[in-house]
């Protein structure tokens, strides 16, 4: 980030791949005398880390993506439990499943923030069957036109 600031001192926005990168960029910008949250704005793509949410509350970062490693781990354990204990049919699952992908902003921060958690609060999630996924995809397509 320091090299980018030297090469482009008029930078006014930054998109970082994750929260740690955004926080590091913010520190470099502030050390260069830039007013983060006023003259230059930072958007983080992923993680939903408590540190990033604190910076959102302070107006230093505009948004982070909700892609909590905690929820990813919990979802996999829940899936294994459903398959091996509850008898969930693993053959009736789509090839891919996405966990909730949400934007955490100042406006919805309280929905995700818990000062006792390192990452955003887990959000409701259920594994879908192939039929449920196809119904949902078809519904989205039919409403798109």
C-alpha positions as CSV (number, residue, x, y, z in Angstrom):
1,X,0.0,0.0,0.0
2,X,2.9,2.4,0.8
3,X,4.1,2.0,-2.8
4,X,0.6,2.6,-4.2
5,X,0.3,5.8,-2.2
6,X,3.6,7.0,-3.6
7,X,2.7,6.1,-7.1
8,X,-0.9,7.4,-6.8
9,X,-1.1,10.1,-4.0
10,X,-4.6,11.1,-5.2
11,X,-6.1,7.7,-4.5
12,X,-9.6,8.0,-3.0
13,X,-10.9,4.5,-2.8
14,X,-9.5,1.0,-2.2
15,X,-11.1,-2.4,-2.6
16,X,-9.2,-5.0,-0.5
17,X,-9.6,-8.8,-0.8
18,X,-10.2,-9.2,3.0
19,X,-10.4,-7.4,6.3
20,X,-6.7,-7.8,7.3
21,X,-5.6,-6.3,4.0
22,X,-8.0,-3.4,4.4
23,X,-6.8,-2.7,7.9
24,X,-3.2,-2.8,6.8
25,X,-4.0,-0.4,3.9
26,X,-5.8,1.9,6.3
27,X,-2.7,2.1,8.6
28,X,-0.4,2.9,5.7
29,X,-2.9,5.6,4.4
30,X,-3.1,7.2,7.9
31,X,0.7,7.1,8.3
32,X,0.9,9.0,4.9
33,X,-1.5,11.6,6.3
34,X,-4.6,10.5,4.4
35,X,-8.0,11.0,6.1
36,X,-9.5,7.5,5.9
37,X,-13.3,7.7,5.9
38,X,-13.3,11.3,4.7
39,X,-10.9,11.6,1.7
40,X,-10.3,8.0,1.0
41,X,-12.7,5.1,1.4
42,X,-12.0,1.4,2.0
43,X,-14.2,-1.6,1.0
44,X,-13.3,-5.1,2.2
45,X,-14.5,-8.1,0.3
46,X,-14.6,-10.8,3.0
47,X,-14.3,-12.0,6.5
48,X,-16.6,-10.1,8.8
49,X,-13.9,-9.8,11.4
50,X,-14.8,-8.0,14.7
51,X,-11.8,-5.6,14.0
52,X,-13.3,-4.6,10.6
53,X,-16.7,-4.1,12.2
54,X,-15.1,-1.8,14.8
55,X,-13.6,0.2,11.9
56,X,-17.0,0.3,10.1
57,X,-18.5,1.7,13.3
58,X,-15.7,4.3,13.4
59,X,-16.3,5.2,9.8
60,X,-12.9,4.0,8.7
61,X,-14.1,1.1,6.5
62,X,-17.4,1.3,4.5
63,X,-18.2,-2.3,4.2
64,X,-17.0,-5.9,4.7
65,X,-18.4,-9.1,3.4
66,X,-20.0,-11.6,5.6
67,X,-18.0,-14.7,5.0
68,X,-17.3,-15.9,8.5
69,X,-14.7,-18.7,8.8
70,X,-16.6,-19.6,12.0
71,X,-19.8,-20.1,10.0
72,X,-18.0,-22.1,7.3
73,X,-16.6,-24.5,9.9
74,X,-19.9,-24.8,11.7
75,X,-21.8,-25.4,8.5
76,X,-19.5,-28.3,7.5
77,X,-19.8,-29.9,10.9
78,X,-23.6,-29.5,10.8
79,X,-23.6,-31.2,7.3
80,X,-21.6,-34.1,8.5
81,X,-23.9,-34.5,11.5
82,X,-27.0,-34.3,9.3
83,X,-25.6,-37.0,6.9
84,X,-24.1,-39.4,9.5
85,X,-26.5,-39.0,12.4
86,X,-29.8,-37.7,11.0
87,X,-29.7,-39.6,7.7
88,X,-29.7,-36.6,5.4
89,X,-29.3,-37.9,1.8
90,X,-26.0,-36.6,0.6
91,X,-26.8,-37.8,-2.9
92,X,-29.7,-35.2,-3.0
93,X,-27.4,-32.2,-2.8
94,X,-26.4,-29.7,-5.5
95,X,-22.8,-29.8,-6.7
96,X,-22.2,-26.5,-4.9
97,X,-23.8,-24.7,-2.0
98,X,-23.2,-21.1,-1.0
99,X,-23.4,-19.9,2.6
100,X,-25.0,-16.5,3.1
101,X,-23.0,-13.7,1.3
102,X,-24.0,-10.4,2.8
103,X,-22.6,-6.9,3.1
104,X,-22.0,-5.6,6.6
105,X,-22.3,-1.9,6.7
106,X,-22.8,0.8,9.4
107,X,-26.6,0.5,8.8
108,X,-26.9,-3.2,9.6
109,X,-23.8,-3.7,11.9
110,X,-25.9,-4.6,15.0
111,X,-27.3,-7.6,13.2
112,X,-23.8,-9.1,12.9
113,X,-21.7,-7.6,15.7
114,X,-21.0,-9.4,19.0
115,X,-18.0,-8.0,21.0
116,X,-17.4,-11.5,22.3
117,X,-16.9,-13.1,18.9
118,X,-13.8,-12.7,16.6
119,X,-16.1,-12.8,13.5
120,X,-19.6,-11.8,12.7
121,X,-22.5,-13.7,14.4
122,X,-23.6,-16.8,12.5
123,X,-26.6,-16.2,10.2
124,X,-29.4,-18.7,9.7
125,X,-28.5,-21.3,7.0
126,X,-30.0,-24.6,5.8
127,X,-28.5,-27.1,3.3
128,X,-30.7,-27.4,0.3
129,X,-31.7,-30.5,-1.7
130,X,-31.3,-30.6,-5.5
131,X,-35.1,-30.0,-5.9
132,X,-35.1,-27.1,-3.6
133,X,-32.1,-25.5,-5.3
134,X,-33.7,-26.0,-8.8
135,X,-36.9,-24.5,-7.6
136,X,-35.1,-21.5,-6.1
137,X,-33.0,-21.0,-9.3
138,X,-36.0,-21.2,-11.5
139,X,-37.9,-18.8,-9.3
140,X,-35.0,-16.3,-9.6
141,X,-34.9,-16.7,-13.4
142,X,-38.6,-16.4,-13.9
143,X,-38.6,-13.2,-11.9
144,X,-35.6,-11.7,-13.8
145,X,-37.5,-11.3,-17.0
